[in-house]
């Protein structure tokens, strides 16, 4: 039974991704603190925050809006992670893990969007 946003698998996955992003970005070069580190962390945190906000909205239009933003933030994060990969900041195993997890989370968010659209 889903009673709170924390019960949503999409939010749980987004939270795990955010924690992982905070962990891996600690290893980024110091000169990236106000650039790629900050952008990656903000995008990662935005995913779960927008899922939570969408969950609390009453209209399907509002729900879909915030779930769509969450999906966009996750796509933005994927871009930042690929850039970090190409700059040599992230290990291949970490890239594989976060990309696999983020692809699954995109599907979960899309499910939330469909579910919200199907409601009256």
C-alpha positions in Angstrom: 0.0 0.0 0.0 1.3 3.4 -1.0 0.7 5.9 1.8 3.7 8.2 1.4 6.0 9.2 -1.3 8.7 7.2 0.4 6.7 4.1 -0.4 7.1 4.7 -4.2 9.8 2.5 -5.7 10.7 5.4 -8.1 11.4 7.6 -5.1 13.4 4.9 -3.4 15.5 4.4 -6.5 16.0 8.1 -6.9 17.1 8.4 -3.3 19.7 5.6 -3.8 21.0 7.3 -6.9 21.3 10.7 -5.1 23.3 9.1 -2.3 25.5 7.3 -4.8 26.1 10.6 -6.7 27.1 12.4 -3.6 29.5 9.6 -2.8 31.2 9.5 -6.3 31.3 13.3 -6.6 33.5 13.5 -3.5 36.3 12.1 -5.7 35.9 14.8 -8.4 38.7 17.4 -8.7 38.5 20.3 -6.3 38.1 22.8 -9.2 34.8 21.0 -10.1 33.1 21.8 -6.8 31.1 24.7 -8.2 30.7 23.2 -11.6 30.1 19.5 -12.4 30.0 18.4 -8.7 27.3 20.9 -7.8 25.3 20.4 -11.0 25.4 16.6 -10.6 24.3 16.7 -7.0 21.5 19.2 -7.8 20.2 17.1 -10.6 20.3 14.0 -8.5 18.5 15.6 -5.6 15.9 17.1 -7.9 14.7 13.6 -9.1 13.5 12.5 -5.7 12.3 15.9 -4.7 10.1 16.2 -7.8 8.7 12.7 -7.3 7.8 13.6 -3.8 6.2 16.9 -4.9 4.2 15.2 -7.6 3.0 12.6 -5.2 1.5 15.3 -3.0 -0.3 17.1 -5.8 -4.0 16.7 -6.2 -4.6 17.1 -9.9 -3.3 14.7 -12.6 -1.9 17.7 -14.5 0.2 18.7 -11.6 1.3 15.2 -10.8 2.4 14.6 -14.4 4.2 17.9 -14.5 6.4 17.1 -11.5 7.0 13.5 -12.6 8.1 14.9 -16.0 10.5 17.3 -14.3 11.9 14.4 -12.3 12.5 12.4 -15.5 14.2 15.4 -17.0 16.4 15.9 -14.0 17.4 12.2 -14.2 18.3 12.6 -17.9 20.3 15.7 -17.0 22.2 13.7 -14.4 22.9 11.0 -16.9 24.5 13.6 -19.1 26.6 14.9 -16.2 27.8 11.4 -15.4 28.8 10.7 -19.0 30.7 13.9 -19.1 32.5 12.9 -15.8 33.2 9.6 -17.4 34.8 11.2 -20.4 36.8 13.5 -18.2 38.1 10.5 -16.3 36.4 11.4 -12.9 34.3 8.2 -12.5 35.3 4.5 -12.5 33.8 2.3 -15.2 32.0 0.2 -12.6 30.4 3.2 -11.1 29.3 4.4 -14.5 27.7 1.1 -15.2 25.9 1.0 -11.9 24.5 4.5 -12.1 23.4 4.2 -15.7 21.6 0.9 -15.1 19.9 2.3 -12.0 19.0 5.5 -13.7 17.5 3.7 -16.8 15.3 1.6 -14.5 14.3 4.8 -12.6 13.3 6.5 -15.8 10.9 3.6 -16.5 9.5 3.8 -13.0 8.9 7.5 -13.4 7.2 7.0 -16.7 4.9 4.5 -15.0 4.0 7.2 -12.4 3.3 9.6 -15.3 1.0 7.0 -17.0 -0.7 6.2 -13.7 -1.4 9.8 -12.9 -2.7 10.4 -16.5 -5.1 7.5 -16.2 -6.8 8.9 -13.1 -9.9 11.1 -13.3 
